[in-house]
Amino acid sequence: MPKVKLNPDGSITVVKDQAEIVAYYDKLISRRTEALVKLMALGGDIEPVKKRITQLSSEKKQKLMEAQSHAEN
């Protein structure tokens, strides 16, 4: 269950723990990987899917670093 954090300016931020972040991004990356394999089998253009998988991996790393910093505070 995500935690809610009240920021000093009064805004609310949802803070997910590392396990939730990993599960979310792993699910997205898995779906894209399945699509990539299917496209390869069909001879389709795989570059957009590869680019999105790379982007999701980067987002996952960033979110995990943010979660770590929130956990330390």
TAGIKA-V83639 format. One line per field, one symbol per residue. psi: psi as a letter, one per 30 degrees, with the letter a starting at -180 (. if undefined). burial: 1 if it has 24 or more other ideal C-beta (glycine too) atoms within 12 Angstrom, else 0. Layout:
BEGIN
psi: ???
burial: ???
END
This chain:
BEGIN
psi: kklkkjlfgflkkkjkleeeeeeeeeeeeeeeeeeeeeeeefgljfeeeeeeeeeeeeeeeeeeeeeeeeef.
burial: 0000000000000001000010001000100100010000000000001000100100010011001000000
END
